[in-house]
Amino acid sequence: MAYGGAASIAAAHATAVARAIKGSGAIVSVDPEDFLYILTKGNRPIVITATGGIVRANYQYLTSYRGFVFYTKSRAPLALPHDAEIIAANKIWVPG
């Protein structure tokens, strides 16, 4: 009987995770160089920025292109295109 309860809980958890992924869409992690290249593909790209890190600061970036969300993290700030619209966020959280 206890096994059935644990299996039900595990199934419910898996369903919740699947729904969260479906709701947030796909996030593609790329190297900073590739992120900058993606920004050149569109006009006036929108970039969401945040800083993070506990021991060492890091700079995080998100943008969308052709229905995908691209994410990168860098130890140094990136030189974003001059025509990019920058939105500063308090925090960027990417599912792991």
Secondary structure in CASP SS format (residue, H / E / C, confidence):
PFRMAT SS
TARGET T0000
AUTHOR 0000-0000-0000
METHOD secondary structure of the structure
MODEL  1
M C 1.00
A H 1.00
Y H 1.00
G H 1.00
G H 1.00
A H 1.00
A H 1.00
S H 1.00
I H 1.00
A H 1.00
A H 1.00
A H 1.00
H H 1.00
A H 1.00
T H 1.00
A H 1.00
V H 1.00
A H 1.00
R H 1.00
A H 1.00
I H 1.00
K H 1.00
G H 1.00
S H 1.00
G C 1.00
A C 1.00
I E 1.00
V E 1.00
S E 1.00
V C 1.00
D C 1.00
P H 1.00
E H 1.00
D H 1.00
F H 1.00
L H 1.00
Y H 1.00
I H 1.00
L H 1.00
T C 1.00
K C 1.00
G C 1.00
N C 1.00
R C 1.00
P C 1.00
I E 1.00
V E 1.00
I E 1.00
T E 1.00
A E 1.00
T E 1.00
G E 1.00
G C 1.00
I C 1.00
V C 1.00
R C 1.00
A C 1.00
N E 1.00
Y E 1.00
Q E 1.00
Y E 1.00
L E 1.00
T E 1.00
S E 1.00
Y E 1.00
R C 1.00
G C 1.00
F E 1.00
V E 1.00
F E 1.00
Y E 1.00
T E 1.00
K E 1.00
S E 1.00
R C 1.00
A C 1.00
P C 1.00
L C 1.00
A C 1.00
L C 1.00
P C 1.00
H C 1.00
D C 1.00
A C 1.00
E E 1.00
I E 1.00
I E 1.00
A E 1.00
A C 1.00
N C 1.00
K C 1.00
I C 1.00
W C 1.00
V C 1.00
P C 1.00
G C 1.00
END
